[in-house]
């Protein structure tokens, strides 16, 4: 186990803490992950890094944090756009070229995304086939549950019959054992 430091923080360590934490904010990661990374670099606990960040360093980097969050937000928007355009191309490849130039000029709104997904759900033939497959599987599941119940009741009946036969078998053995003992009685002269 490595020795964890408990000495005072230096300006270089504060800078490393700020740099790594801001990078994680920009990339959409959590501050906890940033504190773990910094803790490994500086041989300090993640809790100590988090305390230092929240008690002192964060206040000094308000503008940088706001900028990092802005970068993260733009990055997330780009990812959504790319994903939606990939979905749109796969759903309507003939329309994708004409719409690409219009989409690059204005940002997508949440309502546009929701509308697109609703239209995709309505128009997508695979959704209907999946729904049909789902209902078929549900009916088969019901049938198998019913069959399982029937088999359980049959098994219960067979177990009861087995127990009865086993008790009868034991009684027959006892009767035979008593009969054998009666026959083996020695004859006195």
N, C-alpha and C positions, 0 to 999 in steps of 0.2 A: 504494500500500500504506500502511495506517495504521501509525503508530508504536505499538509495543506498550510498555506501561509495565513498568518493573522496580522502581518505588519501593515503599516499605513500604505494607502494607495499612492502611486506616483502619477504624474501628469501623463506619462506614456501609457500607463495602464488604463487611465481614464479615457485616453484617446482610442485605445484598442477596443475598450468596452463600447464606446460610442460608435465607432466605425462598424463593428460587427453587428451591433443591434440595429443600426440604421439599414445595413445591407439586408438583414432578415426582414425588416419591415418592408423594404422595397420589393423584395422577392416574394412576399406573401407568406412568409414563415412566421412562427410565433416568437415572441420575445423570450419565452422559456428555453426554446432551442438555442437562441442566441446566447443566453446566459450559460447554458451548458458548454457551448463551444468556447466562450471566453474563459470559463472556469478551467477547462482543460489546458488552454494556452497559458494561463497565469497561475496555475496550480492553486486555484481558489474554488470554493464551493459555488454552485449555481445560485444558491440562496444569497451568498455574500455579493455576488455580481448583481443580482436583482435588487438587493437592498441598496447598493451603491448607485445603480441606475435610477431607481425611483426616488431616492432621497436627495440626490445632488445633481447627477449628470443630465438627467432628462430635462430639467429646467433650463439648462444652458443650451439645449439643442431644439427648442420649440420650433423654430423655422425649418430646420433640417428634417424634423419628424414630419411636419406638414408636407414638405416637398417629397419625402419618401412615400408617404401615404398617397400623394397625388400620382407619383410614378407607378405605384402598385395598382391604383385604380385604372389608369390608362392601360397598363399591361393586361389587367383582367378584361377590360373592354375589348382589346385586340384579340385576346384568346376567344372570347364569346363570338366576335365577328368571324374569326377564322372557322370556328366550329360550325356556326350557322351557315356560312357560305359553303362549307364542305357538305353539310346536310342538304342544302338547297341544290347543290350540283348533283348530288346522288339522286335526289328526288326529281329534279327537273333540269337535266343537263342541257337541253336546248335553250333554256331561258337564262342560264347562268352568265353567259358572256354579256348579254344586254344589260342585265341588272348590276353586274360588277362595277361598271363605271359610275352608276348612280349611287351605289352604296358606299363607295370610297369617298364621296364628296360630303356626305352628312352622317353624323353618328346615329346608331340605332337606338331607338327608345324601347323601353320595357314593353309597351303596348304592341309595338311592331314585332317583337320577338314572340310574345304570347300569340298574336294573330297568326304568325308564320307557323308556329308549332301546332295550333288548332287546325289550320288548313292542311298541314302535313298529315295530321292524324286522320282527317276526313278523307283525303285523297289517296293515302297510302294503302294499296291493296293488301300488303303483307299484314297490316293491322287486322283486317277482317279475317284473313286466314288464321292469324294467331288467336283471334277471339273464337273462331270455330274450333280450332284445336284445343283451346282451353275448355270450352264447354264439353267437347267430347271426352277430354281427360277427366273432367269433373263427374260426368255421368259414369265413366268407367270406375272412378274412385268410389262412387256410391255403390255400384254393383259389387266391387271387391269388398267393401265394408259389410254389405249384406251377406256375401258368401263367407266372409270371415266369421260373422256372428253365427251362421248356420254350422260352420265347422267347429266352432267353440262349443256349441250346444251338443253336437254329436260326440265330441271328445269327452265332454262331461258325462254323457250317458255311457260311453264305453268305459270310462274310468269307474263309474259306479258298478257296472256289470263285472268288471275285473275284480273289484274289491269283494263283491258277493261270491264270485267263483273262488277267489283266494281263501276267503273265510271257510267256504264249504270244503275246499281241499284240505285245509288245516284240520277241520273236524273229522274228515274221513281218515286222515293220518292218525289222529288220536284214537279213533275207534279201532283201527287196524292194530295200533300199538297195544291197546288194552286186550284185544283178541289174542295177540301173539303171547302176551304175558299169561293169559289163561291157559293156553295150550302148553306152555313151557313149565307148568307146575310139575315138580318131580313126583313120581309115584312112590309111595311108601310100601315097603314089604313087611 
